[in-house]
């Protein structure tokens, strides 16, 4: 019989990997079409001979909790993921009537929701993905409907489509693995990533869509490894270092730092122009692992572009292959223009080639050939159009022309064909399409300068030139929106057929036609000169052609002069101003500084006109135009803001517990605000973010809910702008004395549908009590009132009549008086099926105790029979939120393996900033309460089968009350019982420092509870608790069982039998305590104290007697 435990904490309160070898030949592409949506992305006891004893099996939530996301798709996925999670939990618990058919239905719904969310938030989809071992544990029909994790070598393709009429252009991305191409959604650095062949790809495949991780190497835990591991660190013992997966293979690095160095090197190699990385990923990995690679930045996310001048400079051979179809015969036509061989050759030779030669100042040149023949394709135009298979069209065209041309010898290949946009159901409706950083171009009927020059620009490696559209008259309005293809002066924008529409200065620098010496970064007010960067002025390579002014973290102003733009007087007489941006489908956004919200044709900043970015305090004024063409110039005055300063400091807030404290700072205009908190004025300081009782963290006024934990912190604000920073004085909350104190927390409860459950609490000094309910896992709370579902809403004990939808509801009580308000921890209600004798849940096992020094630290031991992911927590300061006093202020967690070797340690859960988000997700996955202090400790790691000991102590031998918790994430384990054996060795004191363990039974169950003191002496444990006392109380605080000597009361034989049934070691002293009780479903708390207020070390154990 399975005995699943839903979560294991120690207090009575609160992919199957698809691998592939080298890829088939395929390139990554850029496609421009306004009809496509815009894309914007997871026990040995080193205390003498004390055995590990505690036979429990753990079940926890299968999928991570999805935090609030800004799209409807996120809410849809949250609901569907929760339904699938519930099915998994019920099936794992052995509940009868849980059908595979229902699992298939729920898995399909979840997958559909994930595919929807992928377009908006690919990173969230990856966080929700099932671990590979969890997926492999599913029934085969259900596993077939969930996402497939993939690690492979393949091709990343970025397509850009240009509409057949002036309008928006769109980007789509694909991944090709083993010759099969999948639509892909990306995030992070992949949004700026050009097409690349033969690179490592990680992600998940869901409903035919590939959700791509931005990381080339996926860091994994040992239990996630399937197959051999290549050791990149000579002499490194097994079990040490860091393991990463890349291209379907596993590698062991000497350290996590070496793994990150390899990731940086691979990112740098992939940042080059052209379809191939600078080096094979395997070479970058080996060099970085050995410490012999190029110097790398400090973080893995920094990967500066490495210019591949060979791809963007020199002679490029261009071949245009003209084709037709049996149902669309003849030369491609667009309006009155027919793309004959003569027309095509003339277009390439007299417009496209001179444009590239001039725009690059001779750095690149095109040698062009248009096919004299018109090649008939083997399939009809309608078949290509309805399938949308542009790569088949390309391959058929190059195969047909292969008899006359060595196609592989050309650097850019354009396929020109009659328009297929009129075919019913056509998926080829673009005007032009190209692979960004590749060699391929498609011209769908329209074959002119606008299409061909633009698409070849994508081949060179450029994204789109957009515009910032506003409606409020402010050119830099925060309410504006990006128009991906809106720059009318740039061939990579909306464009027309005039070759005067050159690439921007930033694009020319990217391609190596100009360099950073042609720019001036402005940090001080002054008047600066910029020269015409047009093709008619090759001498500009020795001049400054652009001013750079940093606006914020993601946008930089570029001010330049299009001095050869003879088709517009407003352009000739003004500064061309745009933002350079990243992480999107466009590279630049031109600003309309003349008639914002009207037309961009007159957008340059005219001589004598000025523009002020009021949000940043930056002003530009075009002073004058001078020079003789083509060496014309503009003089531009830039006024920068001064460094920020604080004109009014925040002050301490006099508050009551339960109030909201506000702190306000007044600083210079145009400043950004970042509020911080710390345990003391000496730091370390942590940036705050909105949520969990905090708002206004990035504004001049910070609001914080007053709790014991938040009141223990100090606060300050850092103001910043483009020039510098200023820091406010440190402030604190002054909390009124006399607020209520929680003396008893409520425990989780279980009930049948229509049955009842009770939640009890106690508080001192409270004049008013009010129970609250949360139906969304604690995100929001509502006061309950007496009625058909509740009674005792304003008393110490709330009785709940469980409705069918009450499963997972959480309850807490607010205790208030004239001096403040405090809240209990939350307790969860679980619904169980009537008559389900196979499903017995023990959950919320935790131990709250006093942590001393030496042999008086707290210890939790556990045994895993299979690899599993565990969350271990040492909670001190956060317990102040729950009315616990005399706290351990700086908990230190250390995990030992069965041989007594320390394998992990933590003394502050935010000490590794890169791991914070993952730790928070792990807490939510097992329904653990959030931390409110950075000083609490946590470990999240995947462990192989074996015995482990978690020790909780205080930094610098400090002492105090704390909570030690161990959770098993059962989504990480396979079929069968993990036999998660747990016990706690604690130092028992008096009052609030006795030991407390909570447990929930979902069905009537027989339990064995033991408090071992004197017998521990035989295991070389000193200072033992000589006469332990056990007391078990239910959710209403009613004592249901007690014992102060296991042979008393005639229960000795029952205890002996239970010891044998569970494998517990024999008790050698009559003064040890134990009890055996058969209890109804519900929540219980076991308390261990010393008879006569004695103190000492004891072992607290709970067993489910099968």
Secondary structure, 3 states (H helix, E strand, C coil): CCCEECCECCCCCCCCCECCCCCCCCCCCEECCCCCCCCCCCCCCCCCCCCCCCEEEECCCCCCCCCCCCCHHHHHHHHHHHHHHHHHHHHHCCCCCCCHHHHHHHHHHHHHHHHHHHCCCHHHHHHHCCCHHHHHCCCHHHHCCCCEEEEEEEEEEEEEEECCCCCCCEEEEEEEECCEEEEEECCHHHHCCCCEEEEEEEEEEECCEEEECCCCCEEECHHHCCCCEEECCCCCCCCCCEEEEECCEEEEECCHHHHHHHHHHHHHHHCCCCCECCCCHHHHHHHHHHCCCCCCCCCCCCCCCCCCHHHHCEEEEEEEEEEEECCECCCCEECCEECCHHHHHHHHHHHHHHHHHHHCCCCEEEEEEEEEEEEECCCCHHHHHHHCCHHHHHHHHHHHHCCCCCHHHCCEEEEEECCCCCCCCCCCCCCEEEECCCCEEEEECCCCHHHHHHHHHHHHCCCEEEEEECCCCCCCCCCCEEECCCCCCCCCCCCCCCCCCCCCHHHHHHCCCCCHHHEEECCCCEEEEEEECCCCCHHHHHCCCEEEEECCCCCEEEEEECCCCCCCHHHHCEEEEEEECCCCCEEEEECCCCCCCCCHHHCCEEECCEEEECCCCEEEEEEEEECCCCCCEEEEEEECCCCCCEEECCCCEEECECCEEEEECEECCCCEEEEEEECCCCCCCEECCCECCEECCCCCEEEEECCHHHHCCEEEEEEECCCCEEECCCEEEEECCCCCEEEECCCCEEEECCCEEEEECEEECCCEEEEEEECCCCCCCEECCCCCCEECCCCCEEEEECCCCCCCCEEEEEEEECCEEEECCCEEEEEECCCCCCCCCEECECEEEEECCHHHCEEEEEEECCCEEEEEEEECHHHHHHCCCCECCCEEEEEEECCCCEEEEECCCCCCHHHHHHHHHHHHHCCCCCCCCCCCEEEEEEECCEEEEEEEEEHHHCCEEEEEEEEEEHHHCCCCCCCEEEEEEEEECCHHHCEEEEEEECCCEEEEEEEECHHHHHHCCCCECCCEEEEEEECCCCEEEEECCCCHHHCHHHHHHHHHHHCCCCCCCCCCEEEEEEECCEEEEEEEEEHHHCCEEEEEEEEECC
